[in-house]
Amino acid sequence: MFAVANNRLYEALYGAVMDVLLRAQAEGELVFGAGPSERGDGHREVLAAIEAGDADEAGLAMGRHIDVDLVEKN
Protein backbone atom coordinates (compact mmCIF):
# COMPACT_ATOMS: atom_id res chain seq x y z
CA MET A 1 0.00 0.00 0.00
CA PHE A 2 2.77 2.46 0.90
CA ALA A 3 4.73 1.54 -2.22
CA VAL A 4 1.68 2.29 -4.35
CA ALA A 5 1.29 5.62 -2.55
CA ASN A 6 4.94 6.30 -3.42
CA ASN A 7 5.77 7.18 0.19
CA ARG A 8 9.29 5.90 0.77
CA LEU A 9 9.32 6.80 4.47
CA TYR A 10 6.18 4.80 5.25
CA GLU A 11 7.36 1.98 3.00
CA ALA A 12 10.67 1.77 4.89
CA LEU A 13 8.92 1.98 8.27
CA TYR A 14 6.49 -0.78 7.32
CA GLY A 15 9.38 -2.95 6.10
CA ALA A 16 11.25 -2.48 9.37
CA VAL A 17 8.18 -3.30 11.48
CA MET A 18 7.48 -6.41 9.39
CA ASP A 19 11.11 -7.55 9.74
CA VAL A 20 10.81 -7.38 13.54
CA LEU A 21 7.45 -9.19 13.58
CA LEU A 22 8.61 -11.96 11.23
CA ARG A 23 11.81 -12.49 13.22
CA ALA A 24 9.80 -12.73 16.46
CA GLN A 25 7.49 -15.22 14.76
CA ALA A 26 10.43 -17.28 13.48
CA GLU A 27 11.89 -17.35 17.00
CA GLY A 28 8.57 -18.53 18.45
CA GLU A 29 7.84 -15.35 20.39
CA LEU A 30 4.76 -14.54 18.31
CA VAL A 31 2.15 -16.90 16.88
CA PHE A 32 -0.88 -16.42 14.68
CA GLY A 33 -3.88 -15.61 16.86
CA ALA A 34 -6.33 -16.56 14.11
CA GLY A 35 -6.51 -18.95 11.21
CA PRO A 36 -5.75 -18.01 7.60
CA SER A 37 -9.42 -17.44 6.76
CA GLU A 38 -9.98 -14.98 9.60
CA ARG A 39 -6.71 -13.15 8.84
CA GLY A 40 -7.77 -12.90 5.19
CA ASP A 41 -11.14 -11.52 6.26
CA GLY A 42 -9.30 -8.83 8.20
CA HIS A 43 -7.28 -7.86 5.14
CA ARG A 44 -10.44 -7.68 3.04
CA GLU A 45 -12.19 -5.48 5.63
CA VAL A 46 -9.28 -3.04 5.64
CA LEU A 47 -9.13 -2.95 1.86
CA ALA A 48 -12.89 -2.46 1.53
CA ALA A 49 -12.79 0.51 3.90
CA ILE A 50 -9.86 2.05 2.03
CA GLU A 51 -11.59 1.56 -1.31
CA ALA A 52 -14.73 3.18 0.13
CA GLY A 53 -12.67 6.15 1.29
CA ASP A 54 -13.71 5.54 4.90
CA ALA A 55 -10.58 6.37 6.90
CA ASP A 56 -12.29 5.87 10.26
CA GLU A 57 -13.48 2.36 9.37
CA ALA A 58 -10.10 1.53 7.83
CA GLY A 59 -8.42 2.42 11.13
CA LEU A 60 -10.92 0.38 13.12
CA ALA A 61 -10.55 -2.59 10.75
CA MET A 62 -6.76 -2.39 11.05
CA GLY A 63 -7.07 -2.42 14.84
CA ARG A 64 -9.34 -5.47 14.78
CA HIS A 65 -6.96 -7.24 12.43
CA ILE A 66 -3.89 -6.46 14.54
CA ASP A 67 -5.63 -7.79 17.65
CA VAL A 68 -5.89 -11.30 16.17
CA ASP A 69 -3.07 -11.49 13.63
CA LEU A 70 0.14 -12.08 15.61
CA VAL A 71 -0.01 -12.51 19.38
CA GLU A 72 2.53 -13.30 22.08
CA LYS A 73 3.07 -16.99 22.64
CA ASN A 74 1.93 -18.02 26.12
KEKE-448638 format. One line per field, with one value per atom (N, C-alpha, C): residue in one letter; x, y, z. Coordinates in nm, 4 decimals, decimal comma. Layout:
<nodes>
baro	[A / ...]
east	[X / ...]
north	[Y / ...]
up	[Z / ...]
</nodes>
This chain:
<nodes>
baro	[M / M / M / F / F / F / A / A / A / V / V / V / A / A / A / N / N / N / N / N / N / R / R / R / L / L / L / Y / Y / Y / E / E / E / A / A / A / L / L / L / Y / Y / Y / G / G / G / A / A / A / V / V / V / M / M / M / D / D / D / V / V / V / L / L / L / L / L / L / R / R / R / A / A / A / Q / Q / Q / A / A / A / E / E / E / G / G / G / E / E / E / L / L / L / V / V / V / F / F / F / G / G / G / A / A / A / G / G / G / P / P / P / S / S / S / E / E / E / R / R / R / G / G / G / D / D / D / G / G / G / H / H / H / R / R / R / E / E / E / V / V / V / L / L / L / A / A / A / A / A / A / I / I / I / E / E / E / A / A / A / G / G / G / D / D / D / A / A / A / D / D / D / E / E / E / A / A / A / G / G / G / L / L / L / A / A / A / M / M / M / G / G / G / R / R / R / H / H / H / I / I / I / D / D / D / V / V / V / D / D / D / L / L / L / V / V / V / E / E / E / K / K / K / N / N / N]
east	[0,0827 / 0,0000 / 0,0878 / 0,1915 / 0,2768 / 0,3596 / 0,3987 / 0,4732 / 0,3862 / 0,2599 / 0,1679 / 0,1478 / 0,1455 / 0,1293 / 0,2577 / 0,3647 / 0,4938 / 0,5448 / 0,5288 / 0,5769 / 0,6910 / 0,8118 / 0,9293 / 0,9489 / 0,9168 / 0,9323 / 0,8399 / 0,7122 / 0,6177 / 0,6523 / 0,6971 / 0,7355 / 0,8534 / 0,9518 / 1,0673 / 1,0261 / 0,9400 / 0,8924 / 0,8154 / 0,7265 / 0,6490 / 0,7427 / 0,8420 / 0,9377 / 1,0125 / 1,0529 / 1,1254 / 1,0362 / 0,9122 / 0,8184 / 0,7937 / 0,7727 / 0,7482 / 0,8692 / 0,9895 / 1,1106 / 1,1136 / 1,0821 / 1,0815 / 0,9739 / 0,8545 / 0,7454 / 0,7771 / 0,8291 / 0,8605 / 0,9746 / 1,0723 / 1,1811 / 1,1265 / 1,0394 / 0,9800 / 0,8956 / 0,8272 / 0,7491 / 0,8411 / 0,9484 / 1,0432 / 1,1089 / 1,1272 / 1,1890 / 1,0870 / 0,9605 / 0,8571 / 0,8018 / 0,8347 / 0,7839 / 0,6423 / 0,6090 / 0,4758 / 0,4173 / 0,2867 / 0,2155 / 0,0905 / 0,0366 / -0,0878 / -0,1996 / -0,2768 / -0,3879 / -0,5177 / -0,5145 / -0,6326 / -0,5879 / -0,6814 / -0,6505 / -0,6398 / -0,5939 / -0,5752 / -0,7029 / -0,8162 / -0,9424 / -0,9766 / -0,9657 / -0,9979 / -0,8991 / -0,7700 / -0,6714 / -0,7012 / -0,7404 / -0,7772 / -0,8985 / -0,9950 / -1,1141 / -1,0736 / -0,9778 / -0,9303 / -0,8683 / -0,7882 / -0,7278 / -0,8350 / -0,9356 / -1,0436 / -1,1234 / -1,1456 / -1,2189 / -1,1411 / -1,0110 / -0,9278 / -0,9327 / -0,9127 / -0,9127 / -1,0471 / -1,1562 / -1,2894 / -1,3092 / -1,2644 / -1,2788 / -1,1926 / -1,0727 / -0,9856 / -1,0484 / -1,0966 / -1,1590 / -1,2831 / -1,3532 / -1,4727 / -1,4366 / -1,3089 / -1,2666 / -1,3043 / -1,3284 / -1,3711 / -1,2504 / -1,1802 / -1,0580 / -1,0849 / -1,1970 / -1,2291 / -1,2472 / -1,3252 / -1,3477 / -1,2198 / -1,1370 / -1,0098 / -0,9240 / -0,9188 / -0,8417 / -0,8974 / -1,0295 / -1,0921 / -1,0670 / -1,0780 / -1,0547 / -0,9105 / -0,8171 / -0,6759 / -0,6556 / -0,7181 / -0,7066 / -0,7614 / -0,8773 / -0,9343 / -0,8423 / -0,7851 / -0,6956 / -0,5700 / -0,5112 / -0,3890 / -0,4135 / -0,5321 / -0,5631 / -0,5600 / -0,5834 / -0,5886 / -0,4802 / -0,4040 / -0,3069 / -0,1910 / -0,0981 / 0,0138 / 0,0010 / 0,0116 / -0,0011 / 0,1166 / 0,1444 / 0,2533 / 0,2223 / 0,3238 / 0,3074 / 0,3024 / 0,2079 / 0,1931 / 0,2920]
north	[-0,1178 / 0,0000 / 0,1251 / 0,1278 / 0,2463 / 0,2607 / 0,1487 / 0,1542 / 0,2150 / 0,1751 / 0,2291 / 0,3790 / 0,4203 / 0,5620 / 0,6404 / 0,5685 / 0,6299 / 0,7107 / 0,6542 / 0,7177 / 0,6318 / 0,6708 / 0,5898 / 0,5793 / 0,6833 / 0,6795 / 0,5745 / 0,5789 / 0,4799 / 0,3397 / 0,3288 / 0,1980 / 0,1407 / 0,2222 / 0,1769 / 0,1423 / 0,2243 / 0,1984 / 0,0672 / 0,0462 / -0,0778 / -0,1974 / -0,1860 / -0,2948 / -0,3279 / -0,2253 / -0,2481 / -0,3158 / -0,2696 / -0,3304 / -0,4766 / -0,5037 / -0,6410 / -0,7297 / -0,6778 / -0,7551 / -0,7984 / -0,7069 / -0,7379 / -0,8421 / -0,8250 / -0,9190 / -1,0583 / -1,0650 / -1,1955 / -1,2656 / -1,1892 / -1,2487 / -1,3028 / -1,2270 / -1,2735 / -1,3978 / -1,4030 / -1,5220 / -1,6413 / -1,6202 / -1,7280 / -1,7813 / -1,6950 / -1,7353 / -1,7884 / -1,7962 / -1,8526 / -1,7592 / -1,6317 / -1,5351 / -1,4898 / -1,4909 / -1,4537 / -1,5685 / -1,5865 / -1,6898 / -1,6261 / -1,6911 / -1,6419 / -1,6613 / -1,5555 / -1,5615 / -1,6041 / -1,6166 / -1,6561 / -1,7395 / -1,8139 / -1,8951 / -1,8113 / -1,8740 / -1,8014 / -1,7348 / -1,7993 / -1,7438 / -1,6142 / -1,6168 / -1,4980 / -1,3847 / -1,4188 / -1,3154 / -1,2555 / -1,3399 / -1,2901 / -1,2003 / -1,2366 / -1,1525 / -1,0138 / -1,0114 / -0,8825 / -0,7976 / -0,8601 / -0,7864 / -0,7312 / -0,8131 / -0,7684 / -0,6533 / -0,6572 / -0,5483 / -0,4173 / -0,4246 / -0,3042 / -0,2505 / -0,3371 / -0,2947 / -0,2349 / -0,2974 / -0,2462 / -0,1047 / -0,0819 / 0,0510 / 0,1533 / 0,1138 / 0,2048 / 0,2377 / 0,1348 / 0,1565 / 0,2443 / 0,2350 / 0,3178 / 0,4595 / 0,4824 / 0,6146 / 0,6431 / 0,5383 / 0,5536 / 0,5347 / 0,6434 / 0,6366 / 0,5876 / 0,6298 / 0,5870 / 0,4350 / 0,3809 / 0,2362 / 0,1615 / 0,2177 / 0,1530 / 0,1403 / 0,2456 / 0,2416 / 0,1396 / 0,1355 / 0,0376 / -0,1051 / -0,1257 / -0,2590 / -0,3014 / -0,2073 / -0,2395 / -0,2802 / -0,2086 / -0,2424 / -0,3807 / -0,4130 / -0,5467 / -0,6540 / -0,6273 / -0,7244 / -0,7452 / -0,6374 / -0,6456 / -0,7243 / -0,7095 / -0,7790 / -0,9311 / -0,9838 / -1,1301 / -1,1858 / -1,0999 / -1,1492 / -1,2207 / -1,1487 / -1,2076 / -1,1716 / -1,2726 / -1,2513 / -1,3166 / -1,2712 / -1,3305 / -1,4740 / -1,5589 / -1,6991 / -1,7098 / -1,7848 / -1,8018 / -1,8993]
up	[0,0000 / 0,0000 / 0,0000 / 0,0843 / 0,0902 / -0,0366 / -0,0962 / -0,2221 / -0,3310 / -0,3349 / -0,4349 / -0,4128 / -0,2876 / -0,2555 / -0,2818 / -0,3132 / -0,3415 / -0,2224 / -0,1026 / 0,0190 / 0,0729 / 0,0407 / 0,0771 / 0,2284 / 0,3016 / 0,4467 / 0,5078 / 0,4728 / 0,5253 / 0,4778 / 0,3535 / 0,3003 / 0,3797 / 0,4108 / 0,4893 / 0,6317 / 0,6917 / 0,8274 / 0,8338 / 0,7372 / 0,7323 / 0,7168 / 0,6300 / 0,6101 / 0,7383 / 0,8120 / 0,9373 / 1,0413 / 1,0526 / 1,1477 / 1,1110 / 0,9829 / 0,9392 / 0,9652 / 0,9458 / 0,9744 / 1,1209 / 1,2108 / 1,3542 / 1,3858 / 1,3310 / 1,3576 / 1,3032 / 1,1822 / 1,1227 / 1,1963 / 1,2432 / 1,3220 / 1,4539 / 1,5202 / 1,6460 / 1,6219 / 1,5086 / 1,4764 / 1,4511 / 1,3780 / 1,3476 / 1,4744 / 1,5731 / 1,6997 / 1,7997 / 1,7601 / 1,8451 / 1,9501 / 1,9418 / 2,0393 / 2,0047 / 1,8774 / 1,8311 / 1,7514 / 1,7640 / 1,6880 / 1,6279 / 1,5252 / 1,4684 / 1,5704 / 1,5922 / 1,6857 / 1,6183 / 1,4870 / 1,4110 / 1,2926 / 1,2368 / 1,1207 / 0,9943 / 0,8861 / 0,7603 / 0,7087 / 0,7252 / 0,6759 / 0,7492 / 0,8815 / 0,9604 / 0,9322 / 0,9166 / 0,8843 / 0,7472 / 0,6514 / 0,5188 / 0,5240 / 0,6082 / 0,6259 / 0,6751 / 0,7680 / 0,8203 / 0,7112 / 0,6256 / 0,5138 / 0,4213 / 0,3929 / 0,3035 / 0,3650 / 0,4962 / 0,5629 / 0,5539 / 0,5749 / 0,5645 / 0,4222 / 0,3253 / 0,1855 / 0,1444 / 0,1876 / 0,1528 / 0,2077 / 0,3305 / 0,3905 / 0,3166 / 0,2787 / 0,2035 / 0,0686 / 0,0002 / -0,1307 / -0,1206 / -0,0076 / 0,0135 / 0,0580 / 0,0835 / 0,1285 / 0,2719 / 0,3511 / 0,4898 / 0,5827 / 0,6094 / 0,6898 / 0,8316 / 0,8898 / 1,0263 / 1,0324 / 0,9387 / 0,9374 / 0,9032 / 0,8156 / 0,7828 / 0,9084 / 0,9877 / 1,1126 / 1,2101 / 1,2229 / 1,3120 / 1,2633 / 1,1318 / 1,0754 / 1,0958 / 1,0809 / 1,1053 / 1,2505 / 1,3417 / 1,4837 / 1,5142 / 1,4560 / 1,4779 / 1,4220 / 1,3058 / 1,2427 / 1,3273 / 1,3737 / 1,4535 / 1,5822 / 1,6391 / 1,7649 / 1,7525 / 1,6326 / 1,6169 / 1,5247 / 1,4615 / 1,3631 / 1,4325 / 1,4876 / 1,5609 / 1,7086 / 1,7939 / 1,9384 / 2,0085 / 2,1301 / 2,2079 / 2,2412 / 2,2282 / 2,2636 / 2,4154 / 2,4654 / 2,6117 / 2,6658]
</nodes>
